[in-house]
Amino acid sequence: NHLNRALKKTTNKPTSELIAERLLQESKILLKHSQQDISEIGYSLGFSEATHFSNFFKKHTEISPSQFRNV
């Protein structure tokens, strides 16, 4: 709880938002600069299912991971 309050005070963002931003940043880097399958990228970032990763990515970017990779 202390860490959550400190992060919120410092960044003005909740911890969950900071984690989501970091996951999104890492996923974009991996999609552009690796040859891993999208499901492998999702698993490496801690998603238990490829669909969860795809849904997370699409929620935050409004495009699918495969569309992002091909842009």
CORBEL-V272321 format. One record per pair of residues at least 12 apart in sequence whose C-alpha atoms are under 8 Angstrom apart, sorted by the first residue. I is the first residue (numbers start at 0). J is the second residue. Records with the same first field share a line. If there is no record, write none. Layout:
I: J ; J
This chain:
22: 44
23: 56 ; 59
26: 40 ; 41 ; 44
27: 67
30: 64 ; 67 ; 68
31: 68
37: 49 ; 64 ; 65
38: 52
41: 53
